Amino acid sequence: NELHLQMIDYHIGLFRAIVNKSA
């Protein structure tokens, strides 16, 4: 499902942003 993949990609982006701020 393309929409599902977009949501995964979106959450990965949020997670990476949080990790980058913490680093």
JOKA-V692402 format. One record per pair of residues at least 4 apart in sequence whose ideal C-beta (glycine too) atoms are under 8 Angstrom apart, sorted by the first residue. I is the first residue (numbers start at 0). J is the second residue. Records with the same first field share a line. If there is no record, write none. Layout:
I: J ; J
This chain:
0: 4
1: 5
2: 6
3: 7
4: 8
5: 9
6: 10
7: 11
8: 12
9: 13
10: 14
11: 15
12: 16
13: 17
14: 18
15: 19
16: 20
17: 21
18: 22
